[in-house]
Structures are given as structure tokens and as C-alpha cells.
């Protein structure tokens, strides 16, 4: 039996576009100036999360699943994924624009890379004034027009940009071009996959004058060229209540603002639950086991947890699970 809120040691990823907000705003213990991502819970090969504290301190996530199986992740989840954790949970700080990119779906990812695809969503935690995201194209195009603009360095002319502010949420289907713009700090929930097809990188080079690899040919078969206004997510913000932001076959994410003390009943849910604290601070208690959850921190709640308590003066949580 495993019955306490589990914290993992963040895995920091240096990026050419990374900045300092993970340290300055989320109080991550970073020592570098270009940290773009904090992988909070990861089952990606080579970047497996390790338990930070408690009885299982030092144990890898995959080993934890192997030991506790459905008690940790849920019966259906374990049946489908075994010892692989199905989600990758991140905080992302974009000091400058990320590359324009897209992700393959499950079928293509399995065929080409023996990997899961990468459906994802974003919750904006902070955005500098005027910050934008690229999501999709501004009009419907065909491959010929796409390639013409790409080859002539004019792909930006086709891209749709959205101004963003704190609390905005977006869903990114596989195949949809997208790029997090400079000045944006966000939480990302995605399938366990590190597959990215980069199509444009703003003609940027690293400190040695090298450009990053582009994936023009791979992207062609994965690309969704249609104009779809299906990305901006509307959701309620009812106090002490879970309100759905996004739900798909891969994950459900709810917005949960907490003031005071509330009880959550998961007796009918066959899944682990993840809490990401996107503002404020809360105390998560399972029986006699409590864990403080501050802004920029994440905990995993075992699937065998039926009830828990959350106490906060004022906290905003993302509640994530698989239905």
C-alpha cells in the first residue's frame, strides 16, 4: 500500500530559448541561466523521475509502478501502459520564441519511432505584456503553398498568433503547428513523448553558429493544414470545485481554486491524480500524511487513494488524471 502525496525531483532542461523564470517565479533550484523546462513527472527514457522524499525516496518512477502497479496508477492505466507512465508533466519558461513545430499522432509515432504521439495542453501561469503563442494557420492552405512559404523563409506569414495572459488555456492536437512565444511561463500536460518535428526556428543559431535540425520531410505527413479554431479553452473558475479545462482520451485537466478546507472523493476514479500548483500554496493530506504544495510544485496521488483533504488560504491547482 502506498498512501501519501508523492513529490519527485524536477529534471531541468537547458534550452536555447530558456530563461530564469523557473527560478525567479517558481523558486526552482536552478544554477543555469537558460533553463527552459522543468520536467515534474516523467517516464521518458533517459529522464525518469525520482522520488524526492518519503519512504520511497530515491526510487525511480518506473520502479515505483513496477512495485505498486494498479495501486499507484489505476487498473486500466496499468493494463494499457504497464510500467510506463502515460503522461509527461512540465513547467516551461520561454525567454524567446520556441521553434515552430508539430507533433505526430500515435499511429505515425509508433510506426516511425516506436513511441507514443504527443497530444498536449497549456495553462498560462504568467505572460509578459504583449506575449503571444502561435497556434495553427491563419487560413486553410495546401502542401504546395505551405512548402513555397517554408522554402522562401516566409512561413510566418501563414501562422496564426494569439495574445495571452495568465489563466489562458490551450489544447494542441497532434499535427497542429505551434510555438510558445517569448515571455510566456506555462504548465504543460502531455502524452509521454519527446517527439517534435521542428519546421522553422527563426533563423537562430547557437553559441557556435550552428542551426538546430529541421524536420521538413517528417513533418509533411504529420501536418494538419486546415484552419481550426479548436484550441482556446473556456472553463469555469468556481471556488472549491473542479471545473474541466480539457478532456481527451489521454488526460483530463481540471481547474481547482481552493480557499479553506475541502475534501476530494476519488472512490469512483480508476486513475492516479496529479496536482500542479499554479498559484498560491496548499496542504494535501491523505490520512495522516501531509505534503505542502507551493506554486511551481507538483504531486502524484496514488490511484488507491479514495479521499484526501486540501487546505489553502488561496491556491489555484490543476487536477489531472486519466478517465
CORHU-V211728 format. One line per field, one symbol per residue. ss: DSSP state (~ for helix, > for strand, _ for the rest). phi: phi as a letter, one per 20 degrees, with the letter a starting at -180 (. if undefined). A space follows every 50 residues. Layout:
# CORHU-V211728
ss->???
phi->???
This chain:
# CORHU-V211728
ss->_____>_>__>>>>>>>>>_~~~~__________>>>>>>>_>>__>>_> >________>~~~~~~~~_~~~~_~~~~~~~_____>>>>>>>>_____> >>___~~~~~~~~______>>>>>>>>____>>>>>>_____~~~~~~~~ ~___~~~~>>>>>_____>>>>_____>>>___>>>>>>>>_____>>>> ____>_____>____~~~~~~~_________>_________>>>>>>___ _>>>>>>>>>>>>>>_______>>>>>>>>>>>>>>__>>>>>>___>>> >_____>>>>>>>>>>>>>>>__
phi->.cbcfdddffdedfcfdfcdffefddlfeeddeceecdeeccdfgncefc febngegnefgffffffdlffedofffffedmeeeecddcdcddfcffff bbcfegfffffeclcffbebbccfeabfgnfccecmdfbfcdfffgffff femcfgfeeedcfcbgnfcbddffnefabfegnddbecdbffadecdedb cllecefdneeffdcgfffgfefdeeeceddfdebecffmcedfebbbfe accdececcnccddddfdddafcdddedambcddcdledcbfcegndccd dgfefecbdccbfacddedcbde
